[in-house]
Amino acid sequence: MPKTILRQSHNKKIYQLKITLHDSKPPIWRRVLVHSNIQLDRLHQVIQIAFGGRIAICTHSGKERFST
């Protein structure tokens, strides 16, 4: 869930997201800025870039796969 609306330009809000990898010790997290109208596939790309492209994704079958 977005924590902060940082600024608004041309009716587009910009959200600051803190994304933490589940069960990471020590916690591994990134903070990113995204427009409020970002599409899910683009948000996925932003997250992959923020974490260096090595994020495990749970598929519908419950099995993990690595997205690159």
PyMOL commands that set and color helices and strands:
alter all, ss='L'
color gray80, all
select helices_A, chain A and resi 40-50
alter helices_A, ss='H'
color red, helices_A
select strands_A, chain A and resi 4-9+12-20+29-35+55-58+64-67
alter strands_A, ss='S'
color yellow, strands_A
deselect
rebuild
show_as cartoon
